[in-house]
Amino acid sequence: MKIGCIMDPIERVQVHADTTFGWMLAAQARGHAVVYIEPWDLCAEGERAFAWGRDIQVRMPTADDPTHFQLGARRYFPLAELDVCWMRRDPPFDSDYLYSTYLLELADARGECWVLNRPAALRDANEKAFILNFPEAIAPTLITHRRERIQGFMAEQGGRCVVKPLSGHGGEEVFLLREDDLNLNALLEVITRHETRYVMAQAFIPEAAQGDKRVLLVDGEPLGAVLRVPRSGELRGNLHVGGRAVKAELTARDLAICAMLKPALQARGLYFVGIDLLGPWLTEVNVTSPTGIREMSLLDGVDYADRWIAWIEARLADRRA
């Protein structure tokens, strides 16, 4: 296969932890060519999508050779030249990201290049709000601009709740609110930006202290899981803010939630997804650039990136049959 990879600057990649970098290593190991495309290098001419890109070779750095990539010459080409294109730009989902999905859809919808995840689904499946489609899987949840409704919701949940912006990512701007906190009004002003930004409020889930479980799904089927345990004195278990990765097993409830999501994910073309579970509840469905595959592979002793590439190979063969 010839695989295009749209991602943020390769220079800043954390080579031991980055999921996309792991995919690139696995694709190379299976004999595939990878073309590196920066997000701002997409283009459209009429009804066709184009990009500037460079052939890339990646490797794990060593003491003797600290470099982790080598790039070929920059060139301009139609996306139809690619078999597969990964959209792996990190959030936030801003207007520039939105416009990128329009360009990618030109190639995907025409069958010129298979884009994973499907561009239209990236637009439609907000990583916070998408959980509302699965009411049996979620704890009490509210989305609003209004401080008064958040305070009412907090009272209904026993005087505390967790809030986060719909546009947030990586644990940024996640707050545990308490109705007896003298800073409550100020926090509500900050999180809602004076009632000009949608936020999600959720019931506080006591199991948060033990960590949240990231489950990676391929075509709606669980690939594996990793528990992200927050450091002492921290609410968030996100790994890049100091959370610790711990081996995790899937419970019957976890599998039931995966089964609930599977038809919707498959129907939308959300092929690689990371869901977050706190105790028995679904809290997020991450579709833009879900992570965790490297930690999960290390803990389980399984090359899950290799399994993902093998799945793409098989599905691409089916699409061409």
C-alpha positions in Angstrom: 0.0 0.0 0.0 0.9 3.6 -0.4 -0.3 5.4 2.8 -0.6 9.1 3.3 -0.3 10.3 6.9 -1.6 13.7 7.8 -0.1 14.6 11.1 1.4 17.4 13.2 5.1 18.1 12.9 7.1 14.9 12.9 9.9 16.7 14.7 7.9 16.9 17.9 6.7 13.3 18.0 7.3 11.4 21.2 8.7 8.3 19.6 8.0 5.9 22.4 4.4 7.0 23.0 2.9 8.4 19.8 0.3 6.1 18.2 0.7 7.5 14.7 4.5 7.0 14.8 3.8 3.4 15.9 1.5 2.9 12.9 4.2 4.2 10.6 6.7 1.8 12.0 4.3 -1.1 11.6 3.4 -0.1 8.1 7.0 0.0 7.1 7.7 -3.3 8.7 5.0 -4.8 6.5 6.5 -3.4 3.3 4.3 -0.3 2.8 5.3 3.1 1.7 4.3 6.1 3.8 4.0 9.7 2.6 4.1 12.5 5.3 1.6 15.3 4.8 1.4 18.3 7.1 -2.2 19.5 7.9 -1.7 22.8 6.1 -0.5 21.1 2.9 -3.9 19.9 1.7 -5.3 21.5 -1.4 -8.2 21.2 -3.8 -8.5 22.0 -7.5 -12.0 21.8 -8.8 -13.5 18.5 -7.6 -10.2 16.8 -6.8 -8.0 16.8 -3.7 -4.2 17.3 -3.8 -1.4 17.6 -1.3 2.2 18.5 -0.9 4.0 15.6 0.8 7.3 13.8 1.3 8.2 10.1 1.4 9.2 9.3 4.9 11.2 6.6 6.6 10.9 6.3 10.4 12.9 4.5 12.9 13.5 4.3 16.7 16.4 6.5 17.7 19.5 5.0 19.2 22.5 6.3 21.2 24.5 6.3 17.9 21.8 7.8 15.8 19.3 10.0 17.6 17.2 10.9 14.5 13.9 9.2 14.2 12.9 10.1 10.6 14.2 10.8 7.1 12.3 12.8 4.5 12.4 12.7 0.8 11.8 15.7 -1.6 8.6 17.7 -1.2 6.2 17.2 -4.1 2.7 18.0 -5.2 0.4 15.1 -6.1 -3.3 14.1 -6.2 -4.6 12.1 -3.2 -5.8 9.6 -5.8 -2.2 8.5 -5.9 -2.6 7.0 -2.4 -4.4 3.8 -1.4 -5.1 5.0 2.1 -4.9 8.3 4.0 -4.8 8.6 7.8 -6.2 11.8 9.2 -4.2 12.0 12.4 -4.1 15.7 13.2 -4.4 16.4 16.9 -7.3 18.3 18.3 -8.7 20.9 18.8 -11.3 20.6 16.1 -11.2 24.2 14.9 -12.3 25.8 11.6 -9.0 24.8 9.9 -9.6 21.2 10.9 -13.1 21.4 9.6 -12.0 22.7 6.2 -9.5 19.9 6.0 -12.3 17.4 6.2 -14.0 19.0 3.2 -10.9 18.5 1.1 -10.4 15.0 2.2 -14.0 14.1 1.5 -13.4 15.0 -2.2 -11.0 12.0 -2.4 -12.9 9.7 -0.1 -16.4 10.1 -1.5 -15.1 9.6 -5.0 -13.4 6.4 -4.1 -10.0 7.8 -5.1 -8.4 7.3 -1.7 -9.7 5.6 1.4 -9.6 8.1 4.3 -9.5 6.8 7.9 -11.5 8.0 9.8 -14.2 9.0 7.3 -14.1 12.9 7.0 -17.8 13.4 7.4 -17.7 11.3 10.6 -14.9 13.4 12.0 -17.2 16.4 11.5 -20.3 14.8 13.0 -18.9 12.9 16.0 -17.9 15.5 18.6 -15.7 13.6 21.0 -17.7 14.8 24.0 -21.3 15.1 22.7 -21.3 11.9 20.7 -21.9 9.9 23.9 -25.4 11.3 24.1 -26.4 8.8 21.4 -25.9 6.0 23.9 -28.0 7.0 27.0 -27.7 3.5 28.6 -24.0 3.8 28.7 -23.5 7.2 30.3 -23.8 8.8 33.7 -26.0 11.9 34.1 -24.8 14.4 31.6 -25.6 18.0 30.7 -24.5 20.3 27.8 -25.1 24.0 28.1 -23.7 27.5 28.0 -25.6 28.6 31.1 -24.1 28.8 34.6 -27.5 28.6 36.3 -28.2 25.3 34.7 -24.8 23.9 35.6 -25.4 24.9 39.2 -28.8 23.3 39.2 -27.3 20.1 37.7 -24.6 20.2 40.4 -27.3 20.3 43.1 -29.1 17.4 41.5 -25.8 15.4 41.7 -25.2 16.0 45.4 -23.3 19.2 45.2 -20.5 18.4 42.8 -19.9 17.6 39.1 -17.1 17.6 36.5 -17.1 20.1 33.6 -15.1 20.3 30.4 -15.5 22.2 27.1 -16.8 20.4 24.1 -13.8 21.6 22.2 -11.3 20.4 24.7 -8.8 17.6 24.4 -6.1 15.8 26.4 -7.7 16.7 29.8 -7.4 20.4 29.2 -9.8 22.6 31.2 -11.4 19.8 33.1 -12.7 20.9 36.5 -14.3 19.3 39.4 -16.8 21.8 40.7 -18.2 21.9 44.2 -21.2 24.1 45.2 -19.4 25.2 48.5 -16.3 26.4 46.6 -15.9 30.2 47.0 -14.3 30.2 43.5 -17.3 28.5 41.9 -18.6 31.6 40.1 -15.2 32.4 38.8 -14.6 28.9 37.6 -18.0 28.9 35.8 -17.0 32.2 34.1 -13.7 30.7 32.9 -15.1 27.3 31.7 -18.1 28.8 29.8 -16.2 32.0 28.8 -18.9 34.1 30.3 -21.6 31.9 28.9 -20.3 32.0 25.3 -19.0 28.4 25.0 -20.7 25.1 25.3 -19.5 22.8 28.1 -20.3 19.4 29.2 -21.2 18.7 32.9 -21.1 15.1 34.1 -21.9 13.5 37.4 -18.7 12.9 39.4 -17.8 9.2 39.2 -15.9 8.0 42.3 -14.0 5.4 40.3 -12.0 8.3 38.8 -9.5 7.9 41.6 -8.6 4.4 40.3 -8.2 5.7 36.7 -10.1 5.8 33.5 -9.9 3.0 30.9 -9.0 3.7 27.3 -10.4 1.1 25.0 -9.3 1.1 21.4 -11.8 -0.2 18.8 -11.1 -1.2 15.3 -14.3 -1.2 13.1 -16.3 -1.3 16.4 -14.5 -4.3 17.8 -12.3 -3.9 20.9 -8.6 -4.2 20.1 -7.5 -3.9 23.8 -7.4 -1.5 26.7 -5.1 0.4 29.1 -5.9 1.9 32.5 -4.7 5.5 32.9 -4.2 6.2 36.6 -3.9 9.8 37.8 -1.0 10.9 39.9 -1.6 11.8 43.5 -3.7 15.0 43.9 -4.8 14.9 40.2 -8.3 14.4 38.8 -7.2 13.6 35.3 -5.6 10.3 34.2 -4.4 11.5 30.8 -0.9 10.2 30.2 0.6 13.5 28.9 -0.4 15.3 32.2 1.3 12.7 34.4 -1.1 9.7 34.4 0.4 6.2 34.6 -0.5 3.4 32.2 -1.5 0.1 33.8 -2.5 -3.2 32.2 -6.3 -3.5 32.0 -8.8 -6.2 31.2 -12.2 -5.7 29.6 -15.2 -6.4 31.8 -18.6 -7.7 30.8 -19.9 -4.1 31.1 -17.0 -2.8 29.0 -17.8 -5.3 26.2 -21.5 -4.4 26.4 -20.7 -0.7 25.9 -18.5 -1.6 22.9 -21.4 -3.6 21.4 -23.7 -0.7 21.9 -21.4 1.6 19.9 -20.4 -0.9 17.2 -23.3 -0.3 14.7 -23.0 3.5 14.9 -19.3 3.4 14.5 -19.4 1.1 11.5 -22.3 3.0 9.9 -20.3 6.3 10.1 -16.9 4.9 9.0 -15.3 5.5 12.4 -12.7 2.7 11.9 -10.2 3.5 14.7 -11.7 4.9 17.9 -10.7 5.3 21.5 -13.5 5.3 24.1 -13.0 6.3 27.7 -14.7 4.5 30.5 -14.9 5.5 34.2 -16.2 2.7 36.3 -19.3 1.4 34.4 -19.8 4.6 32.4 -18.8 5.9 28.9 -17.4 9.4 29.2 -15.9 10.1 25.7 -15.6 8.7 22.2 -12.3 9.9 20.7 -12.3 9.9 16.9 -9.7 12.5 15.7 -6.4 11.0 16.8 -7.0 8.5 19.7 -3.9 7.3 21.4 -2.8 4.5 23.8 -1.7 1.8 21.3 2.0 2.0 22.3 1.4 1.7 26.0 -1.2 -1.0 25.4 1.2 -3.0 23.2 4.0 -2.7 25.8 1.9 -3.9 28.7 0.2 -6.7 26.8 3.2 -7.9 24.8 1.3 -7.6 21.6 2.0 -5.4 18.6 -1.4 -3.8 18.2 -0.2 -1.4 15.6 0.7 -4.4 13.4 -2.8 -5.8 13.9 -4.2 -2.4 12.8 -2.2 -2.4 9.6 -3.1 -6.0 8.9 -6.8 -5.0 9.3 -6.4 -2.2 6.7 -4.7 -4.6 4.3 -7.6 -7.0 4.5 -10.3 -4.4 4.3 -8.6 -2.7 1.3 -8.4 -6.0 -0.5 -12.2 -6.4 0.1 -13.0 -2.9 -1.1 -11.1 -3.7 -4.4 -12.6 -7.1 -4.9 
